[in-house]
Amino acid sequence: MGLGMVVQAVGLFAATNVDGLLVLSLFFARGASRRGAVARTVIGQYLGFAAILSVSLLAASGSGVLPGPVRPLLGLIPLALGLRAAWQVVRRRRRAGAETSDTGVHRGPGAFEVAGVTLANGGDNVSAYVPVLAAAGTGGRMAYAAVFLVLVAVLCAVGRLLAVRPVVARTVSRWGHVLLPLVLVTVGLSLLARVGLPS
């Protein structure tokens, strides 16, 4: 794999995944101090991205995967998770009264929760990846995939780094129970609005 292809792969990955960095940072921050939360978040990020990459590779090799009418439905995943998280906050507030110091899920984010949001938020990345991967040939596709998978680790490291910044940690500690549902619902609605509802 030449240097030019590596640079192209890095640029393509950065352009299509920078919007998910906020959500990833929130997942890391909400799982702070919870045992195994970091590992579950990283595993979930890899699972979600692996699904995006697999669909892209199959489509680039000529297989008809992820038909157009299905893509808008991906927005329902973060929307549903956001509404579920908001409902959990309401339930906990009713149960605990004024006690809101820790309204997050006790175990932190689950791997499949992170994977679902990653898949939904990156579902439109398929449109950007397919033409590039199709033009790269079989060897090039494998090279792109390898670079992308390494960059997922970099993305996770950056997300974790942002999550442990004092200002971010304080904000999430105080408002995370509101921020995460709000961000997830916003992501879901924006995906539905951007792609349009299936006809």
C-alpha positions as CSV (number, residue, x, y, z in Angstrom):
1,M,0.0,0.0,0.0
2,G,1.5,3.3,-1.1
3,L,1.8,6.4,1.0
4,G,-0.8,8.2,-1.2
5,M,-3.4,5.5,-0.5
6,V,-2.7,5.7,3.2
7,V,-3.2,9.4,3.2
8,Q,-6.5,9.0,1.2
9,A,-7.7,6.3,3.7
10,V,-6.9,8.5,6.7
11,G,-8.6,11.5,5.1
12,L,-11.7,9.5,4.1
13,F,-12.0,8.0,7.6
14,A,-11.5,11.4,9.3
15,A,-14.1,13.1,7.1
16,T,-16.7,10.4,7.7
17,N,-16.2,9.7,11.4
18,V,-15.4,13.1,13.0
19,D,-19.2,13.7,13.6
20,G,-19.3,10.5,15.8
21,L,-16.6,11.7,18.1
22,L,-18.9,13.6,20.4
23,V,-21.2,10.6,20.8
24,L,-18.2,8.3,21.5
25,S,-16.8,10.8,24.0
26,L,-20.1,10.9,25.8
27,F,-20.2,7.1,26.0
28,F,-16.7,7.0,27.5
29,A,-17.6,9.8,29.9
30,R,-20.8,8.1,31.1
31,G,-18.9,4.9,31.7
32,A,-16.1,6.6,33.7
33,S,-15.3,4.7,36.9
34,R,-17.5,1.9,35.9
35,R,-15.8,-1.4,35.6
36,G,-15.4,-2.7,32.1
37,A,-17.2,0.3,30.5
38,V,-14.1,1.4,28.5
39,A,-13.7,-2.1,27.0
40,R,-17.4,-2.3,26.2
41,T,-17.3,1.0,24.5
42,V,-14.3,0.1,22.4
43,I,-15.8,-3.3,21.5
44,G,-19.1,-1.6,20.6
45,Q,-17.3,0.9,18.4
46,Y,-15.4,-1.9,16.6
47,L,-18.6,-3.9,16.1
48,G,-20.5,-1.0,14.7
49,F,-17.7,0.0,12.4
50,A,-17.1,-3.6,11.3
51,A,-20.7,-3.8,10.2
52,I,-20.3,-0.5,8.2
53,L,-17.1,-1.7,6.6
54,S,-18.5,-5.2,5.8
55,V,-21.5,-3.7,4.0
56,S,-19.2,-1.3,2.1
57,L,-16.8,-4.1,1.1
58,L,-19.7,-6.3,-0.1
59,A,-21.3,-3.4,-2.0
60,A,-17.9,-2.4,-3.6
61,S,-17.4,-6.0,-4.8
62,G,-20.7,-5.9,-6.6
63,S,-23.1,-7.3,-4.0
64,G,-26.3,-5.3,-3.6
65,V,-26.4,-4.7,0.1
66,L,-28.3,-2.2,2.3
67,P,-30.9,-1.0,-0.2
68,G,-31.7,2.7,-0.3
69,P,-35.1,2.5,1.4
70,V,-33.4,0.7,4.4
71,R,-30.9,3.5,5.2
72,P,-33.4,6.0,6.7
73,L,-34.4,3.3,9.2
74,L,-30.9,3.4,10.7
75,G,-31.9,6.7,12.2
76,L,-34.4,4.9,14.3
77,I,-31.7,3.1,16.3
78,P,-30.1,6.2,18.1
79,L,-33.6,7.7,18.3
80,A,-35.0,4.7,20.1
81,L,-31.9,4.5,22.4
82,G,-32.1,8.2,23.2
83,L,-35.8,8.0,24.1
84,R,-35.1,4.9,26.2
85,A,-32.3,6.7,28.0
86,A,-34.5,9.7,28.6
87,W,-37.3,7.4,30.0
88,Q,-34.7,5.8,32.3
89,V,-33.8,9.3,33.6
90,V,-37.4,10.1,34.3
91,R,-38.0,6.8,36.1
92,R,-34.9,7.3,38.3
93,R,-35.9,10.8,39.2
94,R,-39.3,9.7,40.2
95,R,-37.8,6.9,42.3
96,A,-35.0,9.0,43.9
97,G,-36.7,12.3,44.1
98,A,-34.0,15.0,44.2
99,E,-31.1,12.6,44.1
100,T,-29.6,13.0,40.6
101,S,-25.9,12.6,41.2
102,D,-25.7,9.4,39.2
103,T,-28.6,8.9,36.8
104,G,-26.6,6.9,34.2
105,V,-26.8,3.2,33.6
106,H,-25.0,1.5,36.5
107,R,-22.8,-0.6,34.2
108,G,-22.1,2.3,31.8
109,P,-22.8,1.9,28.0
110,G,-23.2,-1.7,26.7
111,A,-21.2,-2.9,23.7
112,F,-24.3,-3.5,21.6
113,E,-25.7,-0.1,22.5
114,V,-22.5,1.6,21.3
115,A,-22.5,-0.7,18.2
116,G,-26.0,0.2,17.3
117,V,-25.4,4.0,17.5
118,T,-22.1,3.6,15.6
119,L,-23.8,1.7,12.8
120,A,-26.7,4.1,12.6
121,N,-24.5,7.3,12.8
122,G,-22.1,5.9,10.2
123,G,-24.7,4.3,7.9
124,D,-24.4,7.0,5.4
125,N,-20.6,6.5,5.3
126,V,-21.3,3.5,3.1
127,S,-22.1,5.9,0.2
128,A,-18.7,7.5,0.6
129,Y,-16.7,4.3,1.0
130,V,-18.3,2.2,-1.8
131,P,-17.0,4.1,-4.8
132,V,-13.5,4.5,-3.3
133,L,-13.3,0.8,-2.4
134,A,-14.7,-0.3,-5.7
135,A,-12.0,1.6,-7.6
136,A,-9.2,0.3,-5.3
137,G,-9.4,-3.3,-6.4
138,T,-9.3,-6.4,-4.1
139,G,-5.8,-5.6,-2.7
140,G,-6.6,-2.0,-2.2
141,R,-9.9,-2.8,-0.5
142,M,-8.1,-4.9,2.1
143,A,-5.5,-2.2,2.6
144,Y,-8.2,0.4,3.1
145,A,-9.9,-1.9,5.6
146,A,-6.7,-2.5,7.6
147,V,-6.1,1.3,7.8
148,F,-9.7,2.0,8.8
149,L,-9.5,-0.7,11.6
150,V,-6.3,0.9,13.0
151,L,-8.0,4.3,12.9
152,V,-10.9,3.1,14.9
153,A,-8.5,2.5,17.7
154,V,-7.2,6.1,17.2
155,L,-10.7,7.4,17.3
156,C,-11.4,5.5,20.5
157,A,-8.2,6.9,22.0
158,V,-9.2,10.5,21.1
159,G,-12.7,10.0,22.4
160,R,-11.4,8.6,25.7
161,L,-8.9,11.5,25.9
162,L,-11.7,14.1,25.5
163,A,-13.9,12.3,28.0
164,V,-11.3,12.5,30.8
165,R,-10.6,16.2,30.3
166,P,-11.7,17.9,33.6
167,V,-14.1,20.3,31.9
168,V,-15.7,17.4,29.9
169,A,-15.8,15.2,33.0
170,R,-17.4,17.8,35.1
171,T,-20.0,18.7,32.4
172,V,-20.9,15.0,31.9
173,S,-21.0,14.3,35.6
174,R,-23.5,17.1,36.0
175,W,-25.5,17.0,32.7
176,G,-24.6,13.6,31.2
177,H,-28.0,12.1,32.1
178,V,-29.5,14.8,29.9
179,L,-26.8,15.2,27.2
180,L,-26.6,11.5,26.1
181,P,-30.4,11.1,25.4
182,L,-30.4,14.6,23.8
183,V,-27.5,13.8,21.5
184,L,-28.8,10.4,20.6
185,V,-32.3,11.7,19.7
186,T,-30.7,14.6,17.7
187,V,-28.5,12.1,15.8
188,G,-31.6,9.9,15.0
189,L,-33.7,12.8,13.9
190,S,-30.9,14.3,11.8
191,L,-30.3,11.0,10.1
192,L,-34.0,10.6,9.3
193,A,-34.2,14.2,8.0
194,R,-31.0,14.0,6.0
195,V,-31.8,10.8,4.1
196,G,-35.6,11.2,4.2
197,L,-38.2,8.7,5.2
198,P,-38.6,5.6,2.9
199,S,-41.4,5.9,0.4
